[in-house]
Amino acid sequence: MSIGLTLLGLLETGPRHGYDLKRAYDERFGHDRPLHYGQVYSTLSRLLRDGLVEVEGVEAGGGPDRKRYAITGAGVTDVHEWLATPEKPEPYLQNTLYTKVVLALLSGRAAAEVLDVQRSAHLRLMRELTRRKSGGDLADQLICDHALFHLEADLRWLELTTARLNQLAKEIRS
């Protein structure tokens, strides 16, 4: 999962300080692996350098100045393209897919489209693996079966998530 694109997606809901971005990331996506503050600020520095965010304001405090970051038009375009591009189907994909679905809901995009695009990519790969399996030796068949079973599990997750989109949208907006 791209931390930079995830932070950009969070900034689409409005400008934030780095510590607010870290908190939002950790609450929504970092249950198992929260971000370190250094990771947030180094990512923000790269996004700033690349013109994907801008400093909207600076507040003096007891410590270092606190910068409030806002996403730029180029940043919005990058998030839009990322959400519209399916991930390469592979095991343990749900974390990235979940992130894309939540960011789509937060930004008012159609999360169902994110899931549909991903479903199409999975089905395409499943067809390729099924063709490969039919012409392969036993080792190739076993490898293809392994991949197909993982992809089937992903498809079940995609269907379940699609069925729960309204509920998820209510929860993340509260």
Secondary structure, 3 states (H helix, E strand, C coil): CCHHHHHHHHHCCCCEEHHHHHHHHHHHCCCCCCCCHHHHHHHHHHHHHCCCEEEEEEECCCCCCEEEEEECHHHHHHHHHHHHCCCCCCCCCHHHHHHHHHHHHHHCCCHHHHHHHHHHHHHHHHHHHHHHHHHCCHHHHHHHHHHHHHHHHHHHHHHHHHHCHHHHHHHHHC
